[in-house]
Amino acid sequence: MNPVILRYEGTRPPLREFGILIPTARNRPQQILGALRADPMLGARADWLIGPDGSTVGRADLERVHDPAYVERLFGDGLEAVLLSVYELIDEHGAHHRYDPAIATRPLSGMFDGTLHGLAGTLQCGTEALRRGFCFYLGGGSHHAHYAFGHGFCVVNDSVIAIRRLQHDGEIRSAWIIDVDAHKGDGTAALTLGDESIITMSVHMAHGWPLDLPEHDADGQPHPSQVPSDIDVPIAAGEEGSYVPRLADALEQLGRYPRPDIAYVLAGADPYEHDELPSTRDLRLSLDQLYERDLRIHRFLRRLSVPQAWLMAGGYGERAWEPYPPFLAHALLHRS
């Protein structure tokens, strides 16, 4: 079967409609699809874009991964406090931070509906990858959510939730998570620690958030953001020239693990040199480097015949759509 791109309408309205002033890209999926439709070979075809298949993700799916007490807060009166914390909308003095409720046209609590809708997309991306060999979801990638709390704009960890559901349903036994977002996949590493059925790899900025969080929490316990992935590749500012070779080395290391039933790839665009989120400034990759990044991962997994479920993950500002179309055109045409 042909590889596909999965699009979910209305997964999450623009953050500004909730009063949130984080510089997210406007209409990133639409811009990506517009560029692909303009491709002379893809534009005449209609077989590479699909929509929802009716997949749903519910409370039980979240509780396979997250603390039931935390899940209770999401489905109860504690939801708004969770969202204020996860999106860092209140500063240490109690004032609004990148947040203006006066401009909101939707209630903040409405964001969780989009989260559940998006989780269904991440799950469907996995099932489509198992059927087709390749699926790219225009959403997903919430890798900072931990067992008992969310942070870094991530309420729950969608890739781990989807993998646990696929395991529960008997669709897979094992998975890899390859994370090339600018920020370390800290929640993913912590949630899968010691579980040989999920192997994690993260290529990320060597410094900055979340690695600069305290090593211990207020109770003196190790902070889960410090949990290592199975393979970590920290890239320091100014080391962009070594990014692709170090990624290639890490993939070869990953290839020495037992072959999994599926790989989820978190293909964040936030390492892009034109990304507008201040916390990504230590990693400035060009479009050519990002294309080579994704091509290396794609070819590596193809060589091993591992089904590929790609998630869009991070990307901020008006140019956050630009890294995707060249790779997606290659993946769709080459696999067809």
Summary of the structure (lengths in Angstrom):
residues: 336
radius of gyration: 18.7
end to end distance: 8.1
largest distance: 59.4
contacts: 1161
relative contact order: 0.16
helix: 38%
strand: 14%
